[in-house]
């Protein structure tokens, strides 16, 4: 396995873990992109609102790289789109970004 590629994936994964673990959403501090270093990471939770389980997309609006983590807990606020959201609504919120893999 390419160590540089794994380190980049690990950096994205740790960033996603920070977002999942932050109880102050949406007041998350500005985060720098592990791929390009530019601040301003964006994210979106999508899931089953009643069970509070879903997935998290995290991406950089500048370089359009990011990660998707499944089986995450949804926050207790309006940062989550329901699975029932239209494809158009999800695409409007989550851009087509390059997925970082280990």
N, C-alpha and C positions, 0 to 999 in steps of 0.2 A: 504494500500500500504506500502511496506517495505521502510522505510525512507533511509536506507543505499543504496538500489537499486536505489531509485529516485535521491539521491544525486550524485551517480555515473553517472546516465544518464544525469543529469543536467550539470555535469562537462564536459562530452563528447559534449553535445549540445552547451555549451558555447565555447568550443574549436573550434567546427565547425563554429560557428558564427564569431569567430576571423579570421578564414581562409577566410570566405566569405566576410568579411568586409575589408580585407587587400588589399589595392590598389597596394602594392609593390610585389605581387607575381611574380616570384617564390622566392624572397628574404625574405621569412617568417623566423622569428627567430626560433631557435630550441625549440620545444614544448615538454613538458613531458607528458607521458601517464597517464591519470586519473586512469587507472586500475592497472598498475604495477609501475608507477613512472619513468620508464626509458625514457630518452630523445630520440627524433627522430621520432615523429609522421609523417606518410606519408598520402597523400591524392590524390584523382583524381576526377576531374569534368568530367561528361559525359552529353552530351545534344545536343540540336538543335543549331548549331553554328549561323545560321542567326538570330534567335530570341533571342539568348543568354540566354535560359532557359534550365535547366536540373536538374541533381542531383549531390550530393557531397558524395563520400565515404571517410571516415577518419578512419585510423586504426593504430595500433601499430605493427610494424614489429617484435617486441620482443615477446609479449604475444598474438598477433593476436586477439585482441578485438577492436571493433570500432563501428561506427555509420554511417547510411546513412540518408541524409537529402534530401528530394525531393523539387522540385519547387524553386531552387536557381538560382540566376543570375550567368552566366558564366563570368570568367575574360576576359579581353581584350588582352590576350596573348595566347600562345600555350599550356596552361595547361589543355585544355579540349579535350577529345576525342569525336568525333561525334557519335550520335546514330547509324549511319550507320557502325561504326567500327565493325569488325568481333568479334565474341564471343571469339575467340582465342586471339585477340589483347587486349580485355578488361580483360580477365583472366590473361594474361601475366602481366598486369599493376596492377590489383586489386586482392590481394590474397583472398582466402576463409577464412574470419575471423568471429569470434563469434560476433553477433550483440548485443550491449548493449541496453536493453529496459527499459522503466520506470517501 
